[in-house]
Amino acid sequence: MEITEHIKYLTTEGQLLADAAERAGTGAPVPTCPGWQVRDLLRHTGMVHRWATAFITEGHTSYHPAEAEPDLDGAELVAWFREGHGRLVTALTEAPDSLECWAFLPAPSPRAFWARRQAHETAVHRMDAQAALGAAARMPEPDPEPAFAADGIDELLCGMHAREKSRVRTAEPAVLRVRATDTGDVWTLHLSDGAPRAVRTADGPADCELSGPAARLYLTLWNRLPVEAVTLTGDERPARLWREMSAVTWS
C-alpha cells in the first residue's frame, strides 16, 4: 500500500474517531478497552499522534519519549485531539521520501513506517470510539476496506508480533493460519516459546485456521471483535492463546 493511501486512511479514521467521541461524550465507557472512558482514548491517541509528529518534524534518529497526556476534558479535549491529528496528517503529507528518523518496525522508509503505523493505530481506536456509542446510538460506519484491513493484519502479524516483546508464546509449538476470504491473503503464524514467526503463505498444515473477510479478521486479531465473528476450524487453543496474550500495550 502506498504512503498516500495510508495518509488518506489516517485522515478519514481520525475524523471518524473524533466525531464518534464527540457524540459519545468523554465520560462514556469504552467496552473494547476495559477500564477506559472516551477521555482516556482521546488522550492516549492524541498523545501518540503528537509523539509520531515529533519524529517526523524534528528528525529524532533514536527513541524519543512522548509528552505527558493532557489534563483536558470535554470539548477542549476533542479540539486538542483534532488539532494534533491534523498536525500529524500535515507532517506526513509534507515530509520528503528521504526523511530520516527513528522507526520501530521494518519499512521501505521512515515516512512509510509512520504513515502505516499511525493509520492503523487510528483505525483501531476509531472502532473503540464507535463502540463507546452503544448499539442504540451508533450510526452506521464503514468497516475498514478490505485492502487496508489486509495491510493491517500483515503489519500486526509480520511486524508488531515479530518483535521479541510479543507475549504470544507457548511451550507447545502450534501453527495458526489466517485466511482473508475476500482479498485472498493468507498468513501462517508459527507459535513457540520464542517470538511468533509469520509467513505470507499457506505454509504447510495448520493446527487452527481463522478465516473470513479481511475487515472481520483485522478487528478480531486486534481483539475488537470476538473470535465468533470469523470462522474457526481445527484446534481452538492457538486462537485462544492469541486472544489472551496478543494485546499490544503502550509501555
C-alpha positions in Angstrom: 0.0 0.0 0.0 1.3 3.4 -1.0 2.2 6.1 1.6 -0.5 8.4 0.1 -3.1 5.7 0.7 -2.1 5.3 4.4 -2.3 9.1 4.8 -5.8 9.0 3.3 -6.9 6.4 5.7 -5.2 8.2 8.6 -7.1 11.4 7.7 -10.5 9.7 7.5 -10.1 7.4 10.5 -9.0 10.3 12.7 -12.0 12.4 11.7 -14.4 9.5 12.3 -12.8 8.8 15.7 -13.2 12.5 16.8 -16.8 12.6 15.6 -17.7 9.4 17.4 -16.0 10.6 20.6 -17.9 13.9 20.4 -21.3 12.0 20.1 -20.5 9.6 22.8 -19.2 12.1 25.3 -15.8 11.9 27.1 -17.3 10.1 30.1 -18.7 7.2 28.1 -17.1 3.8 28.9 -15.1 2.1 26.0 -16.2 -1.5 26.1 -13.4 -2.6 23.8 -10.8 -1.1 26.2 -11.9 -2.2 29.7 -11.3 0.4 32.3 -11.2 3.3 29.8 -13.6 6.1 29.1 -13.6 8.1 25.9 -11.4 10.8 27.6 -8.7 8.1 28.1 -9.0 7.1 24.4 -8.6 10.7 23.2 -5.8 11.5 25.5 -3.9 8.3 24.5 -4.4 8.5 20.8 -3.8 12.2 20.7 -0.5 11.7 22.7 0.6 9.0 20.2 -0.2 11.4 17.3 2.0 14.1 18.7 4.7 11.6 19.6 4.8 10.4 15.9 4.7 14.0 14.6 7.8 14.9 16.7 9.9 12.2 14.9 8.7 13.3 11.5 9.2 17.1 12.0 12.2 17.1 14.4 14.0 14.1 12.8 14.9 12.2 16.0 17.1 9.3 15.0 16.7 7.4 18.2 13.9 6.7 20.6 12.4 9.9 22.0 9.8 9.8 24.8 6.3 11.1 24.4 5.0 14.1 26.2 2.5 13.6 29.1 -1.1 13.2 28.3 -3.0 16.5 28.8 -5.4 17.2 31.7 -8.2 18.2 29.4 -11.7 17.0 29.1 -15.0 17.6 27.2 -15.0 19.9 24.2 -11.4 21.1 24.9 -10.1 17.6 24.7 -11.9 16.8 21.5 -10.5 20.0 20.0 -7.0 19.1 21.2 -7.3 15.7 19.6 -8.4 17.1 16.3 -5.6 19.6 16.3 -2.9 17.0 16.9 -4.4 14.7 14.3 -4.3 17.5 11.8 -0.7 18.2 12.6 0.2 14.6 12.0 -1.5 14.4 8.7 0.2 17.6 7.6 3.6 16.4 8.7 3.3 13.1 6.8 2.0 14.8 3.7 4.8 17.4 3.6 7.6 15.1 4.7 10.1 14.1 1.9 10.6 10.5 1.0 14.2 11.0 2.1 13.1 11.6 5.7 15.5 10.1 8.2 14.1 9.4 11.7 13.6 6.6 14.2 11.1 3.8 13.4 10.5 0.5 15.3 9.3 -1.8 12.5 10.9 -2.7 9.2 9.6 -0.5 6.3 10.7 0.9 3.0 11.4 4.2 4.7 10.7 6.0 8.0 7.9 8.0 6.2 6.3 4.8 5.0 6.6 3.3 8.5 4.9 6.3 10.3 2.2 6.6 7.7 1.3 2.9 8.0 1.6 2.6 11.8 -0.5 5.7 12.5 -3.1 4.8 10.0 -3.7 1.5 11.8 -3.3 3.0 15.3 -6.0 5.4 14.5 -8.3 3.0 12.7 -8.3 0.5 15.6 -9.0 3.3 18.1 -11.8 4.7 15.8 -13.6 1.3 16.4 -13.1 1.9 20.1 -14.7 5.3 19.9 -17.6 3.9 18.0 -18.0 1.0 20.5 -18.5 3.7 23.2 -21.6 4.9 21.5 -23.5 1.8 22.2 -25.7 -0.1 19.7 -28.7 2.1 20.1 -26.8 5.4 19.4 -24.3 4.1 16.9 -24.6 5.4 13.4 -23.7 3.1 10.5 -20.0 3.5 10.0 -17.9 1.8 7.4 -15.8 -1.3 8.2 -12.2 -1.0 7.2 -11.8 -1.5 3.5 -10.6 -5.0 2.6 -7.2 -3.9 1.2 -6.5 -1.7 4.2 -7.6 -4.4 6.6 -5.3 -6.9 5.0 -2.5 -4.5 5.2 -3.2 -4.1 8.9 -3.2 -7.8 9.5 0.1 -8.0 7.8 1.6 -5.3 10.0 0.2 -6.9 13.1 1.5 -10.5 12.3 4.7 -9.8 10.4 5.6 -6.6 12.2 4.2 -5.9 15.7 4.3 -9.5 16.9 7.6 -10.4 15.2 9.3 -8.4 17.9 10.9 -10.0 20.9 8.4 -8.1 23.1 5.5 -10.2 21.8 3.9 -12.2 24.6 2.3 -14.7 22.3 4.4 -17.7 23.3 3.7 -21.3 24.1 5.7 -24.3 25.4 3.8 -26.5 22.9 4.5 -25.3 19.3 1.4 -24.6 17.2 0.6 -23.2 13.8 -2.2 -20.6 13.4 -3.4 -19.7 9.9 -5.2 -16.6 9.0 -7.1 -16.5 5.6 -8.8 -13.4 4.2 -11.6 -14.8 2.0 -12.2 -11.5 0.1 -8.6 -10.5 -0.7 -7.0 -13.9 -1.0 -4.3 -13.1 1.5 -3.0 -15.9 3.7 -0.6 -15.8 6.7 0.8 -18.7 8.6 1.9 -17.9 12.2 4.3 -20.3 13.8 3.9 -20.2 17.6 6.6 -21.4 20.0 8.4 -20.3 23.2 10.0 -17.5 21.1 8.5 -14.6 19.2 5.9 -15.7 16.7 7.2 -16.2 13.1 4.8 -15.2 10.3 5.0 -16.1 6.7 2.7 -14.8 4.0 1.7 -18.2 2.5 -0.3 -21.3 3.4 3.0 -22.8 4.7 2.2 -26.5 5.4 -0.5 -27.8 7.8 -2.1 -25.7 10.5 -3.5 -26.6 13.9 -6.0 -23.8 13.7 -7.3 -21.5 10.9 -9.2 -18.3 11.2 -11.0 -17.3 8.0 -13.3 -14.6 6.9 -13.5 -11.1 5.3 -10.3 -9.1 5.9 -12.1 -6.5 8.0 -13.6 -9.1 10.4 -10.2 -10.7 10.8 -8.4 -7.4 11.3 -10.7 -6.4 14.2 -10.7 -10.0 15.6 -6.9 -10.2 15.7 -6.8 -6.7 17.3 -9.3 -8.1 19.9 -12.0 -5.7 18.9 -14.4 -8.5 17.8 -14.9 -11.9 19.4 -13.4 -15.0 17.7 -17.0 -15.9 16.8 -17.0 -13.0 14.2 -14.9 -15.2 11.9 -14.8 -18.9 11.1 -12.5 -21.1 13.3 -11.5 -24.5 12.1 -9.3 -27.0 13.9 -7.9 -26.8 17.4 -9.2 -23.6 19.2 -6.2 -23.4 21.5 -3.9 -21.3 19.3 -6.7 -18.9 18.7 -7.4 -18.7 22.5 -3.7 -18.1 23.1 -3.7 -15.2 20.7 -6.8 -13.8 22.4 -5.3 -14.0 25.8 -1.7 -12.9 25.0 -1.7 -10.6 22.0 -2.7 -7.3 23.5 -0.3 -4.5 22.3 0.3 -2.0 25.1 2.0 1.4 25.1 4.6 0.6 27.8 
